[in-house]
Amino acid sequence: MKKQMHRRVCQTLAVALTGLGATPALADVNIGVIFSLTGPAASLGQETRKSIDLMPRSVGKEKVNFIVLDDASDPTNAVKNARKLTGEDNVDLLFGPNLITAGLAIADVANEKKVPLLSQAPIVVGPDKHRWAFRVEPMADVMVGRVVADMKEKGVKTVAFIGFSDSWGELLLKGLTKTSEAAGIRIVATERFGRTDNSVTAQVLKLVAAKPDAVFVGGSGTPAVMPHSALRERGYGGPIYHSHAVANKDFLRVGGKAIEGARLAVAPVVVSEQLPEGHPNKAVGLAFDKALEGKYGAEARSSFAGASWDGWLITEGAIATALKTARPGTLEFREALRNALEKTARVVGANGTYTMSSEDHGGYDPRSAVLIEVAGGRWKLVK
């Protein structure tokens, strides 16, 4: 079974690619992709974007077109892109974005235009917008809960939080609050900083003064390096944890020796070759990493690229199902595609395993997550 799965992934990744900018034919399946390719979140968006080049340009005999737009890390631009894609390009699916704020904004367009959205950001929408909004990324509670479990094992009794002053930071703080309370760990300090801030000295001094047993940095990408480095510079010697949103090579490059020992929960694709035999996501992760690094060079892997690839695996199955009853470019096809996404069952990807339902439009299996740390400038599997 494992060999068959590995062979299927390799065959899928080997499909010849065509240009992204081709004008879509009337009966083609058109996917509108929105990522943050420039701006403060570009380090995440560029990683997520890489998988698009590996995605096949057909499902069965049906051609698939990807129309890729940049939201410049701005939710307003994301909405403009979504309206263009659903209006002018008549896309069958919105794919992306990688920012929660943009994902929430695009969900409004998806519901208005009745076009399914498969978000790469862990969005949670209200009941009135739930029908057309899906996600690939696991919720913060899953990943934060994994590191909190490690804190508890280490005997941590108190923790301090420093995170972004935006929706991502708020989501992580909520996740930390919920999971730490359940673990009997008390939050003794909470500080915020902006993604583009140049200093966090004042916030870090307050954290150090609170004398926490551990610190959780609620950031993403390279901006998360700054509070970690500042904590070490100010003499803090306790364990420092991060969110899964720092798991890319730029975080390692910018952080250097200052972030040695940093721990985080992450999707298994980041350390696929280190996974134990029998881990359900190992075979898919190994094949994906080989293809990604073959195109972009050594250490090109990231959970963001993995999430995008898993989004394709989910989409591919849904497209195949929808094509049995409707033609692309029609409301009937988009409805069939939505229904098929909602019935996603045991899709094994590089980042995790997914089973969706009418109540759960994400379906990430928490058992997929693993704990890693920075050791010698590289990611090392802890457990």
C-alpha positions as CSV (number, residue, x, y, z in Angstrom):
1,M,0.0,0.0,0.0
2,K,2.8,2.4,1.0
3,K,4.7,1.6,-2.3
4,Q,1.6,2.3,-4.3
5,M,1.0,5.6,-2.6
6,H,4.6,6.6,-3.1
7,R,4.5,5.7,-6.8
8,R,1.2,7.7,-7.3
9,V,2.7,10.8,-5.7
10,C,5.9,10.5,-7.8
11,Q,3.9,10.1,-11.0
12,T,1.7,13.1,-10.1
13,L,4.7,15.3,-9.3
14,A,6.3,14.3,-12.6
15,V,3.5,15.7,-14.8
16,A,4.9,18.2,-17.4
17,L,4.0,21.8,-16.7
18,T,2.6,24.5,-18.9
19,G,2.6,28.3,-18.6
20,L,0.6,29.9,-15.8
21,G,-0.5,32.8,-17.8
22,A,-2.4,31.1,-20.6
23,T,-5.9,32.3,-21.4
24,P,-8.3,29.7,-20.0
25,A,-10.5,27.8,-22.4
26,L,-14.3,27.9,-21.8
27,A,-14.4,24.3,-20.6
28,D,-11.2,24.2,-18.6
29,V,-11.0,24.0,-14.9
30,N,-9.8,27.4,-13.7
31,I,-8.2,27.9,-10.3
32,G,-7.6,31.4,-9.0
33,V,-4.6,31.6,-6.8
34,I,-3.9,34.4,-4.3
35,F,-0.7,34.6,-2.3
36,S,1.4,37.3,-0.6
37,L,4.3,37.3,-3.0
38,T,5.5,40.8,-1.9
39,G,5.1,42.8,1.3
40,P,5.7,41.7,5.0
41,A,4.3,38.2,4.5
42,A,6.2,37.5,1.3
43,S,8.5,35.0,2.9
44,L,5.4,32.9,3.6
45,G,3.7,33.5,0.3
46,Q,6.7,32.7,-1.8
47,E,7.0,29.4,0.0
48,T,3.4,28.6,-0.6
49,R,3.7,29.6,-4.2
50,K,6.4,27.0,-5.0
51,S,4.0,24.1,-5.1
52,I,2.0,25.6,-7.9
53,D,4.8,24.8,-10.3
54,L,4.6,21.2,-9.3
55,M,0.8,20.8,-9.8
56,P,-0.4,18.9,-12.8
57,R,-2.2,20.9,-15.5
58,S,-4.9,18.3,-16.0
59,V,-7.3,16.0,-14.1
60,G,-8.2,13.1,-16.3
61,K,-8.8,14.6,-19.7
62,E,-9.7,18.0,-18.4
63,K,-7.2,20.9,-18.6
64,V,-6.5,22.8,-15.4
65,N,-5.4,26.5,-15.5
66,F,-3.8,28.3,-12.5
67,I,-4.2,32.1,-12.5
68,V,-1.7,33.4,-9.8
69,L,-2.1,36.9,-8.3
70,D,-0.2,38.7,-5.6
71,D,-2.1,40.4,-2.8
72,A,1.1,42.2,-1.5
73,S,0.2,41.1,2.0
74,D,-2.8,43.4,2.0
75,P,-6.4,42.1,2.6
76,T,-7.8,44.9,0.4
77,N,-5.7,43.7,-2.5
78,A,-6.8,40.1,-1.8
79,V,-10.4,41.1,-2.2
80,K,-9.7,42.9,-5.4
81,N,-8.0,39.9,-6.7
82,A,-10.8,37.6,-5.7
83,R,-13.4,39.8,-7.4
84,K,-11.3,39.8,-10.6
85,L,-10.8,36.0,-10.5
86,T,-14.5,35.3,-9.8
87,G,-15.8,38.0,-12.2
88,E,-13.5,38.4,-15.1
89,D,-11.8,34.9,-15.1
90,N,-14.8,32.9,-13.9
91,V,-12.7,30.6,-11.8
92,D,-14.1,27.4,-10.3
93,L,-12.1,27.6,-7.1
94,L,-10.2,30.2,-5.1
95,F,-6.9,28.8,-3.8
96,G,-5.1,30.7,-1.0
97,P,-4.3,33.1,0.6
98,N,-1.6,32.6,3.2
99,L,-2.7,35.4,5.6
100,I,-5.7,35.0,7.9
101,T,-6.9,38.6,7.4
102,A,-6.9,38.1,3.7
103,G,-8.6,34.7,4.0
104,L,-11.4,36.1,6.0
105,A,-11.9,38.9,3.6
106,I,-11.9,36.6,0.6
107,A,-14.4,34.3,2.3
108,D,-17.0,37.1,1.8
109,V,-16.4,37.1,-2.0
110,A,-16.5,33.3,-2.1
111,N,-19.9,33.2,-0.5
112,E,-21.3,36.1,-2.5
113,K,-20.1,34.6,-5.8
114,K,-20.7,30.9,-4.7
115,V,-17.2,29.9,-5.5
116,P,-15.4,27.5,-3.1
117,L,-12.4,28.9,-1.3
118,L,-9.6,26.5,-0.1
119,S,-7.6,28.7,2.2
120,Q,-4.0,28.1,3.0
121,A,-4.5,30.2,6.2
122,P,-6.3,28.7,9.2
123,I,-9.5,30.8,8.9
124,V,-12.6,30.3,11.0
125,V,-15.7,32.0,9.6
126,G,-19.2,32.5,10.9
127,P,-22.1,30.2,10.1
128,D,-23.3,32.5,7.4
129,K,-20.0,32.1,5.5
130,H,-19.2,28.5,6.4
131,R,-20.7,26.9,3.3
132,W,-18.1,28.0,0.7
133,A,-15.0,28.4,2.9
134,F,-12.5,25.5,3.5
135,R,-9.0,25.4,4.8
136,V,-5.9,23.3,4.7
137,E,-3.8,24.7,7.5
138,P,-4.5,23.2,11.0
139,M,-6.0,25.4,13.6
140,A,-3.7,27.1,16.2
141,D,-5.0,24.9,19.0
142,V,-3.6,21.8,17.4
143,M,0.0,23.1,17.0
144,V,0.1,25.2,20.1
145,G,-1.3,22.3,22.1
146,R,1.5,20.1,20.9
147,V,4.2,22.5,22.3
148,V,2.3,23.0,25.5
149,A,2.3,19.3,26.0
150,D,6.1,19.4,25.7
151,M,6.2,22.3,28.2
152,K,4.2,20.2,30.6
153,E,6.6,17.2,30.2
154,K,9.5,19.6,31.0
155,G,7.8,20.7,34.2
156,V,7.0,24.2,33.0
157,K,4.6,26.0,35.4
158,T,4.6,29.5,34.0
159,V,4.9,30.8,30.4
160,A,5.1,34.3,28.8
161,F,3.8,35.3,25.4
162,I,5.1,37.8,22.9
163,G,3.3,37.8,19.5
164,F,2.1,39.8,16.6
165,S,-0.3,42.6,17.2
166,D,-2.7,41.2,14.6
167,S,-5.2,38.4,14.0
168,W,-2.5,35.8,13.8
169,G,-1.0,36.8,17.1
170,E,-4.4,36.9,18.7
171,L,-5.2,33.4,17.4
172,L,-2.0,32.0,18.8
173,L,-2.6,33.7,22.2
174,K,-6.1,32.2,22.3
175,G,-4.6,28.8,21.5
176,L,-1.9,29.2,24.2
177,T,-4.5,30.4,26.8
178,K,-6.8,27.5,26.1
179,T,-4.2,24.7,26.0
180,S,-2.0,26.1,28.9
181,E,-5.0,26.3,31.2
182,A,-5.9,22.7,30.5
183,A,-2.2,21.7,31.2
184,G,-2.1,23.7,34.5
185,I,0.4,26.2,33.1
186,R,-0.1,29.9,34.0
187,I,0.6,32.8,31.6
188,V,2.5,35.4,33.6
189,A,3.1,38.1,30.9
190,T,1.7,39.0,27.5
191,E,3.4,41.4,25.0
192,R,2.8,42.3,21.4
193,F,4.8,43.7,18.5
194,G,4.3,44.6,14.8
195,R,5.5,42.6,11.9
196,T,7.6,45.5,10.7
197,D,8.8,46.7,14.1
198,N,12.6,47.3,14.4
199,S,12.9,46.6,18.1
200,V,11.1,44.7,20.9
201,T,13.5,45.7,23.7
202,A,10.8,47.2,25.9
203,Q,8.5,44.1,25.6
204,V,11.4,41.7,26.2
205,L,12.5,43.5,29.4
206,K,9.0,43.0,30.8
207,L,9.0,39.3,29.9
208,V,12.4,38.8,31.5
209,A,11.2,40.6,34.6
210,A,8.2,38.2,34.9
211,K,10.7,35.3,35.2
212,P,8.6,32.7,33.2
213,D,9.7,29.1,33.0
214,A,9.2,29.3,29.2
215,V,8.4,31.8,26.5
216,F,6.1,31.3,23.5
217,V,6.7,33.6,20.5
218,G,3.5,34.0,18.5
219,G,4.8,35.2,15.2
220,S,5.7,33.9,11.7
221,G,8.6,33.9,9.3
222,T,11.6,36.0,9.8
223,P,10.0,38.7,12.1
224,A,9.8,36.0,14.8
225,V,13.6,35.9,15.0
226,M,13.7,39.4,16.7
227,P,12.0,38.6,20.0
228,H,13.9,35.3,20.3
229,S,17.3,37.0,19.8
230,A,16.4,39.8,22.1
231,L,15.4,37.4,24.9
232,R,18.8,35.7,24.6
233,E,20.6,39.0,24.5
234,R,18.9,40.0,27.7
235,G,20.0,36.8,29.4
236,Y,16.9,34.7,29.3
237,G,18.0,31.1,29.4
238,G,14.7,29.2,29.5
239,P,13.1,27.3,26.6
240,I,11.7,29.4,23.8
241,Y,8.8,28.0,21.7
242,H,7.5,29.2,18.3
243,S,4.4,28.7,16.2
244,H,4.5,26.4,13.2
245,A,4.5,29.5,11.0
246,V,8.3,30.0,11.3
247,A,9.1,26.7,9.7
248,N,11.0,27.9,6.6
249,K,14.7,28.2,5.7
250,D,14.6,32.1,6.0
251,F,13.9,31.8,9.7
252,L,17.0,29.5,10.1
253,R,19.1,31.8,7.9
254,V,18.2,35.1,9.6
255,G,18.2,33.6,13.1
256,G,21.5,31.8,12.9
257,K,23.0,30.7,16.2
258,A,20.7,32.9,18.2
259,I,17.7,30.6,17.6
260,E,19.5,27.3,18.5
261,G,17.2,25.2,20.6
262,A,14.0,26.8,19.4
263,R,11.1,24.3,19.5
264,L,7.9,24.2,17.6
265,A,5.2,21.8,16.4
266,V,5.1,21.4,12.7
267,A,3.8,19.5,9.8
268,P,5.8,16.3,9.1
269,V,7.0,17.3,5.7
270,V,9.7,19.5,7.2
271,V,11.5,16.5,8.6
272,S,10.1,13.7,6.4
273,E,13.3,11.7,6.2
274,Q,13.6,11.7,10.0
275,L,10.1,10.4,10.5
276,P,9.8,6.8,11.9
277,E,8.8,4.1,9.5
278,G,5.0,3.7,9.6
279,H,4.3,7.4,10.0
280,P,1.3,7.9,7.6
281,N,2.7,11.0,5.9
282,K,6.3,9.9,5.4
283,A,5.9,8.4,1.9
284,V,4.1,11.4,0.5
285,G,6.4,13.8,2.3
286,L,9.6,12.2,0.9
287,A,8.3,12.3,-2.7
288,F,7.1,15.9,-2.4
289,D,10.4,17.0,-0.8
290,K,12.4,15.3,-3.5
291,A,10.4,17.1,-6.3
292,L,10.4,20.5,-4.5
293,E,14.2,20.4,-3.8
294,G,14.8,19.1,-7.3
295,K,13.3,22.3,-8.7
296,Y,14.3,24.8,-6.1
297,G,17.4,23.4,-4.6
298,A,18.4,21.9,-1.3
299,E,16.4,22.8,1.8
300,A,13.6,24.4,-0.3
301,R,11.0,22.5,1.8
302,S,8.6,24.2,4.1
303,S,5.3,23.5,5.7
304,F,3.8,26.3,3.6
305,A,4.8,24.6,0.4
306,G,3.5,21.4,1.9
307,A,0.1,22.9,2.8
308,S,-0.2,24.2,-0.8
309,W,0.6,20.7,-2.2
310,D,-1.9,19.1,0.2
311,G,-4.5,21.6,-1.0
312,W,-3.9,20.3,-4.5
313,L,-4.3,16.7,-3.4
314,I,-7.7,17.6,-1.9
315,T,-8.7,19.7,-4.9
316,E,-7.6,17.0,-7.4
317,G,-10.0,14.5,-5.9
318,A,-12.8,17.0,-5.6
319,I,-12.4,18.0,-9.3
320,A,-12.5,14.4,-10.5
321,T,-15.8,13.9,-8.6
322,A,-17.3,17.2,-9.8
323,L,-16.5,16.4,-13.4
324,K,-18.8,13.4,-13.3
325,T,-21.9,15.6,-13.0
326,A,-21.1,19.1,-14.3
327,R,-18.9,21.1,-16.7
328,P,-16.3,23.6,-15.5
329,G,-17.2,27.2,-15.6
330,T,-20.7,26.7,-14.4
331,L,-22.5,27.2,-11.1
332,E,-23.4,23.6,-11.2
333,F,-19.7,22.6,-11.3
334,R,-18.8,24.9,-8.5
335,E,-21.6,23.5,-6.4
336,A,-20.5,19.9,-7.2
337,L,-16.9,20.9,-6.4
338,R,-18.0,22.4,-3.0
339,N,-19.9,19.2,-2.2
340,A,-16.9,17.0,-3.1
341,L,-14.6,19.1,-0.9
342,E,-16.9,18.7,2.0
343,K,-16.8,14.9,1.5
344,T,-13.0,14.7,1.6
345,A,-12.1,11.5,3.4
346,R,-8.6,10.3,4.5
347,V,-6.6,12.3,2.0
348,V,-3.0,11.6,3.0
349,G,-0.7,14.5,2.2
350,A,2.8,15.8,2.9
351,N,1.6,18.1,5.7
352,G,-1.1,15.9,7.3
353,T,-4.1,13.7,6.8
354,Y,-7.5,15.3,6.1
355,T,-11.2,14.3,6.6
356,M,-13.8,16.9,6.2
357,S,-17.5,17.1,6.9
358,S,-20.4,19.6,6.8
359,E,-19.3,20.7,10.3
360,D,-15.6,20.6,9.8
361,H,-14.2,22.3,6.6
362,G,-10.6,21.7,7.6
363,G,-10.3,18.1,8.9
364,Y,-6.6,18.1,9.8
365,D,-5.7,15.0,11.9
366,P,-3.9,16.3,15.0
367,R,-1.8,13.1,15.1
368,S,0.0,14.3,11.9
369,A,1.9,17.0,13.8
370,V,5.4,16.5,15.1
371,L,7.7,18.4,17.5
372,I,11.0,19.7,16.1
373,E,13.8,22.0,17.3
374,V,16.7,24.0,15.7
375,A,20.0,22.1,16.1
376,G,23.1,23.1,14.3
377,G,21.2,25.5,12.0
378,R,18.8,22.7,10.8
379,W,15.5,21.3,11.8
380,K,15.7,18.2,14.0
381,L,12.8,15.8,14.9
382,V,12.3,15.6,18.6
383,K,9.2,13.4,18.7
